[in-house]
């Protein structure tokens, strides 16, 4: 199975991930009318296999029972691992500095970029201290 998400799968994961309550397939389609059952159902199956979402409950939607989905507790860690796998592949092609620069340029909100820079600086300082102790 391809672990990478296509844009529609990512969009569905994003809606489930940021929803305050679990969502069913029909609710996803109502939220974004461009989606169809033929798009949502395979995406949900893939997200379930990747353990990014789980069945939260079963509810009644009209006259039918419907599964409602929520993100798993492990979803952030799984997404981070997917990102790290990609990073390791790209790192062989371009420098880490170029990758970090691209990440900062991708964020078009200056305040968010400043917060990211502050967090990166803190992580780098912690890493330097840790590696200095190991020398």
Backbone bond lengths (Angstrom), bond angles and torsions (degrees), N, CA, C in turn:
res aa  C-N    CA-C-N  psi(-1)  N-CA   C-N-CA  omega(-1)  CA-C   N-CA-C  phi
1 X - - - 1.462 - - 1.522 109.47 -
2 X 1.308 114.59 137.57 1.464 120.72 177.55 1.523 108.24 -73.64
3 X 1.334 115.92 121.00 1.463 119.28 -178.22 1.524 112.58 -80.31
4 X 1.318 116.10 -11.45 1.455 118.97 -179.08 1.517 110.54 -80.31
5 X 1.302 115.25 146.65 1.460 120.88 -179.24 1.517 109.64 -98.96
6 X 1.327 115.56 134.36 1.456 118.20 173.00 1.529 107.44 -79.96
7 X 1.325 118.52 170.37 1.472 120.11 -175.75 1.532 114.18 -57.70
8 X 1.313 118.45 -36.59 1.470 119.99 180.00 1.525 111.02 -70.99
9 X 1.327 117.20 -39.52 1.469 120.34 176.97 1.524 110.25 -64.94
10 X 1.314 115.73 -41.82 1.464 119.82 177.62 1.535 110.04 -61.95
11 X 1.321 116.99 -42.37 1.454 121.67 -179.96 1.530 110.74 -61.25
12 X 1.330 116.95 -43.22 1.460 121.12 179.09 1.524 110.21 -65.67
13 X 1.333 117.10 -44.26 1.464 120.36 176.73 1.525 110.49 -59.89
14 X 1.313 117.23 -42.69 1.456 122.12 -179.91 1.532 111.04 -61.07
15 X 1.328 117.01 -43.23 1.467 119.85 178.86 1.529 110.97 -63.63
16 X 1.330 117.10 -44.26 1.465 120.72 179.66 1.523 110.13 -66.86
17 X 1.320 115.82 -43.77 1.467 121.78 -177.08 1.524 111.88 -60.87
18 X 1.321 117.32 -38.59 1.464 121.00 -175.11 1.525 114.21 -99.10
19 X 1.304 117.03 4.68 1.460 120.21 178.39 1.523 109.95 -79.78
20 X 1.311 115.54 143.97 1.460 119.89 179.05 1.518 111.87 -77.52
21 X 1.334 116.37 -19.23 1.464 120.15 178.06 1.524 108.67 -135.78
22 X 1.319 117.19 158.34 1.464 119.80 178.99 1.528 111.55 -58.71
23 X 1.337 115.98 149.85 1.460 121.81 -177.25 1.527 110.83 -122.04
24 X 1.333 115.64 143.10 1.465 121.52 174.08 1.524 108.40 -94.13
25 X 1.324 115.52 169.22 1.466 120.41 178.78 1.528 110.44 -59.36
26 X 1.330 116.75 -42.48 1.471 118.70 -179.15 1.523 111.66 -67.30
27 X 1.321 117.81 -32.93 1.463 120.20 176.37 1.523 110.69 -67.68
28 X 1.327 116.91 -38.26 1.466 120.23 177.21 1.523 110.60 -61.22
29 X 1.321 116.18 -41.08 1.465 121.12 179.85 1.531 110.24 -67.06
30 X 1.328 117.14 -37.13 1.469 120.32 178.07 1.528 111.20 -67.49
31 X 1.319 116.20 -38.14 1.468 120.46 179.89 1.519 110.35 -65.48
32 X 1.333 115.25 -41.80 1.459 119.86 -178.27 1.529 108.89 -128.64
33 X 1.328 117.07 93.48 1.461 121.59 -174.22 1.533 115.16 -58.64
34 X 1.318 119.44 -19.03 1.458 121.38 177.97 1.520 112.79 -69.74
35 X 1.323 116.97 -14.35 1.458 121.37 178.83 1.518 110.33 -84.71
36 X 1.314 115.62 150.03 1.462 121.57 176.11 1.519 108.70 -126.22
37 X 1.328 115.87 166.96 1.460 120.86 177.14 1.522 110.09 -58.66
38 X 1.334 116.98 -37.09 1.467 121.32 -179.18 1.521 112.69 -68.22
39 X 1.312 118.08 -18.18 1.468 122.41 175.78 1.530 109.55 -93.73
40 X 1.326 116.57 -44.81 1.462 121.39 -172.58 1.530 112.23 -69.73
41 X 1.319 118.14 -45.42 1.472 120.12 -175.31 1.534 112.97 -61.00
42 X 1.351 119.78 -49.36 1.472 117.91 177.46 1.534 112.68 -63.59
43 X 1.326 116.51 -35.29 1.464 119.90 178.49 1.528 110.07 -63.66
44 X 1.316 116.91 -42.97 1.463 120.93 178.89 1.530 109.97 -62.94
45 X 1.334 117.31 -43.07 1.470 120.01 178.40 1.534 110.56 -59.19
46 X 1.320 116.53 -43.77 1.463 120.21 -179.97 1.526 111.25 -65.64
47 X 1.320 117.50 -44.59 1.464 121.18 179.83 1.528 111.07 -63.65
48 X 1.348 116.86 -34.98 1.462 120.50 175.70 1.534 110.56 -66.28
49 X 1.340 117.52 -43.92 1.469 121.06 179.92 1.522 111.53 -63.66
50 X 1.329 116.16 -36.58 1.464 120.30 178.90 1.529 112.40 -77.96
51 X 1.344 116.21 -4.19 1.468 123.15 -179.22 1.529 112.52 62.38
52 X 1.333 115.21 32.09 1.459 120.26 175.60 1.525 110.87 -88.86
53 X 1.333 116.55 -26.81 1.465 121.49 176.33 1.528 108.50 -131.78
54 X 1.320 114.58 165.20 1.462 121.37 177.61 1.520 109.01 -145.17
55 X 1.315 115.62 161.83 1.464 120.32 176.25 1.520 107.44 -75.38
56 X 1.317 115.57 120.52 1.468 120.52 -179.44 1.525 110.40 -85.45
57 X 1.332 115.01 -42.19 1.460 120.23 179.45 1.524 109.16 -167.34
58 X 1.302 114.36 177.48 1.461 120.73 175.87 1.519 106.27 -121.45
59 X 1.324 115.75 128.72 1.459 120.37 -177.37 1.529 109.45 -125.86
60 X 1.296 115.16 170.27 1.459 120.19 176.53 1.520 107.75 -97.16
61 X 1.328 115.17 123.92 1.457 122.23 179.03 1.533 106.95 -119.11
62 X 1.327 115.18 97.87 1.469 118.95 -173.28 1.520 108.54 72.57
63 X 1.340 116.30 -117.22 1.463 120.87 179.57 1.525 112.89 -106.90
64 X 1.312 117.42 7.05 1.459 120.34 -176.50 1.526 111.18 -121.68
65 X 1.319 114.13 155.78 1.453 119.65 173.94 1.525 108.02 -82.70
66 X 1.302 116.83 140.45 1.465 121.33 -178.55 1.522 109.74 -133.83
67 X 1.317 115.42 134.26 1.464 119.86 173.79 1.524 107.99 -77.47
68 X 1.327 115.93 140.14 1.456 120.78 174.78 1.516 107.42 -115.11
69 X 1.324 115.60 141.15 1.456 121.68 -171.07 1.516 111.99 -116.07
70 X 1.328 114.23 149.63 1.463 122.06 174.36 1.523 107.36 -139.33
71 X 1.323 116.55 163.15 1.462 119.18 177.76 1.525 108.66 -72.31
72 X 1.320 116.14 152.14 1.461 120.75 178.47 1.520 109.40 -81.95
73 X 1.300 115.50 162.59 1.467 120.04 176.83 1.533 110.37 -65.06
74 X 1.335 116.38 -29.58 1.466 121.20 -178.90 1.526 113.66 -85.54
75 X 1.321 118.45 -5.90 1.469 121.55 -175.14 1.533 112.84 -54.34
76 X 1.331 120.41 -46.48 1.472 118.69 179.52 1.532 112.58 -60.03
77 X 1.335 116.87 -38.64 1.466 120.34 179.14 1.528 111.05 -67.97
78 X 1.327 117.00 -39.71 1.466 121.32 179.42 1.524 109.94 -65.48
79 X 1.323 116.94 -43.58 1.464 121.24 178.64 1.523 109.93 -63.66
80 X 1.331 116.93 -41.22 1.460 120.59 178.23 1.530 110.67 -61.91
81 X 1.339 117.36 -41.19 1.465 120.29 178.34 1.522 111.00 -64.69
82 X 1.339 116.99 -41.03 1.462 120.43 177.40 1.531 109.65 -60.39
83 X 1.320 116.75 -43.05 1.459 121.38 179.25 1.526 110.58 -64.34
84 X 1.329 116.54 -43.55 1.465 119.97 -179.52 1.527 111.11 -63.93
85 X 1.332 117.11 -38.70 1.470 120.00 176.72 1.523 110.16 -60.08
86 X 1.334 116.31 -44.70 1.466 120.25 177.70 1.526 110.63 -63.66
87 X 1.320 115.80 -42.61 1.461 120.23 -179.48 1.536 110.47 -58.74
88 X 1.320 116.51 -44.81 1.467 119.57 -178.99 1.525 111.76 -63.46
89 X 1.325 117.26 -34.75 1.460 120.15 176.75 1.528 111.18 -69.21
90 X 1.318 116.24 -45.08 1.468 120.32 -178.40 1.524 111.91 -70.92
91 X 1.336 116.42 -29.36 1.461 120.41 -177.60 1.530 111.16 -61.14
92 X 1.328 116.37 -27.65 1.462 119.97 177.94 1.529 111.30 -73.78
93 X 1.325 116.82 -17.31 1.463 121.12 -176.97 1.527 113.14 -100.26
94 X 1.341 116.35 -38.67 1.464 120.28 179.45 1.523 108.79 -136.37
95 X 1.315 116.56 161.83 1.468 120.94 -175.21 1.526 111.70 -70.41
96 X 1.323 114.48 155.70 1.461 120.61 176.05 1.518 111.47 -60.37
97 X 1.322 116.45 -37.02 1.459 121.08 178.99 1.529 110.25 -61.15
98 X 1.324 117.20 -42.41 1.469 121.05 178.51 1.522 110.95 -64.49
99 X 1.335 116.48 -38.76 1.470 119.75 179.01 1.531 111.21 -65.26
100 X 1.340 116.60 -46.27 1.461 119.37 179.22 1.521 110.72 -63.96
101 X 1.303 117.06 -39.54 1.454 121.31 178.25 1.536 110.12 -61.28
102 X 1.327 116.22 -42.61 1.467 120.16 179.14 1.527 111.02 -63.66
103 X 1.336 116.62 -39.01 1.464 119.76 178.62 1.528 111.04 -62.34
104 X 1.325 116.53 -41.72 1.463 119.55 179.98 1.529 111.23 -69.50
105 X 1.329 116.84 -37.90 1.462 119.53 179.01 1.533 111.57 -68.98
106 X 1.316 116.99 -26.43 1.464 120.91 -179.30 1.524 111.66 -69.91
107 X 1.320 117.35 -23.39 1.462 121.34 179.96 1.522 108.91 -89.33
108 X 1.306 116.21 112.87 1.465 121.26 -175.88 1.523 113.00 -91.99
109 X 1.320 116.26 13.62 1.465 120.43 178.05 1.520 108.12 -112.45
110 X 1.326 117.93 106.47 1.477 121.52 -174.42 1.525 114.14 -54.00
111 X 1.321 117.93 -40.31 1.467 119.59 -179.07 1.522 111.12 -64.57
112 X 1.327 116.81 -41.29 1.461 120.46 178.05 1.522 110.14 -65.39
113 X 1.324 116.74 -41.13 1.467 120.47 179.41 1.530 109.68 -62.65
114 X 1.323 118.14 -40.90 1.467 121.47 178.19 1.524 110.88 -62.54
115 X 1.332 116.54 -41.76 1.467 120.24 177.57 1.527 110.90 -63.63
116 X 1.333 116.55 -41.48 1.469 121.08 177.93 1.531 110.27 -61.52
117 X 1.317 116.59 -43.44 1.471 120.83 179.90 1.533 109.93 -61.88
118 X 1.333 116.73 -43.94 1.470 120.32 179.70 1.530 110.33 -62.31
119 X 1.326 117.38 -41.79 1.464 120.60 178.62 1.527 110.98 -66.06
120 X 1.339 116.65 -41.12 1.465 120.23 177.72 1.527 111.19 -63.04
121 X 1.327 116.81 -41.76 1.462 120.49 178.20 1.526 110.94 -60.71
122 X 1.331 116.22 -41.57 1.463 120.69 179.21 1.535 109.84 -65.27
123 X 1.327 117.31 -44.19 1.463 120.73 178.14 1.527 111.55 -61.88
124 X 1.329 116.41 -42.15 1.464 120.46 178.84 1.523 111.48 -64.15
125 X 1.331 116.54 -41.54 1.470 119.93 177.75 1.527 110.95 -62.28
126 X 1.331 117.09 -43.42 1.463 120.97 178.69 1.527 110.38 -63.58
127 X 1.313 116.98 -40.97 1.462 121.26 179.65 1.523 110.86 -64.65
128 X 1.332 116.22 -42.32 1.472 120.30 179.19 1.535 110.51 -62.28
129 X 1.338 117.01 -43.76 1.460 120.77 179.74 1.531 110.67 -62.73
130 X 1.309 115.29 -42.13 1.465 120.36 -178.96 1.522 111.18 -65.66
131 X 1.315 117.23 -43.24 1.466 120.14 -179.22 1.519 111.66 -72.95
132 X 1.337 117.43 -31.38 1.466 120.36 176.66 1.532 111.30 -65.08
133 X 1.322 117.01 -36.38 1.474 121.85 179.58 1.526 110.13 -67.60
134 X 1.320 117.12 -32.59 1.460 121.26 -176.70 1.527 113.11 -80.15
135 X 1.296 117.93 -6.28 1.480 121.05 -179.58 1.476 112.27 -82.31
